[in-house]
Structures are given as structure tokens and as C-alpha cells.
């Protein structure tokens, strides 16, 4: 079974960056989740990334991912009228290389 990944882009309201980072740093690891990270890509821009054992495990965790987002939604700025406050993508991992 192929691994799966999801990536979500956010723009955090000015002054809410520390609170937003705290919410994500306290998130639990869900069944099938191999990696969860949050990257700051600009003053108010972030990308959350997760790696999953399978697409099924990611789908099973989706309600808890939405709960996490809901707990931080008040800290987010709209990216665009079409996207709202998140820009999510997901897909099957086609290449993985570990550097040691």
C-alpha cells in the first residue's frame, strides 16, 4: 500500500503567529500518521505537512484534522474567495528518499 501525503497552506492574522504555532505543536499524532510538521514560509505564511501510511489512514483522520483547523480558524486570513482560509492538496507518494 502506497504512502499518502497532505499539505495545507495558511496565512495567519498579524500577531497570532505564536498562538497558531502553539495549536499545531500540541496536535496529537493520529493513527497512521508518520510525520507532521509546520513550516513558517513568511511573516504570516505557513505550510502544514503530514505523511501517512496510506490514503485510508489519512481519510480516517480527516475529522480530527478538521477539528484542529477549526480550533485555529479564527487566527487565519482568507487566502482568496475561492479558497477560503486554506489551500489543501493531497496525493500518493511516488518517491521517498531518506538522507542520513
C-alpha positions, 0 to 999 in steps of 0.5 A: 500500500502506497504512502499518502501525503497532505499539505495545507497552506495558511496565512495567519492574522498579524500577531497570532503567529505564536498562538497558531504555532502553539495549536499545531505543536500540541496536535496529537499524532493520529493513527497512521500518521508518520510525520507532521510538521509546520513550516513558517514560509513568511511573516504570516505564511505557513505550510502544514505537512503530514505523511501517512501510511496510506490514503485510508489512514489519512481519510480516517483522520480527516475529522480530527484534522478538521477539528484542529483547523477549526480550533485555529480558524479564527487566527487565519486570513482568507487566502482568496474567495475561492479558497477560503482560509486554506489551500489543501492538496493531497496525493500518493507518494511516488518517491521517498528518499531518506538522507542520513 
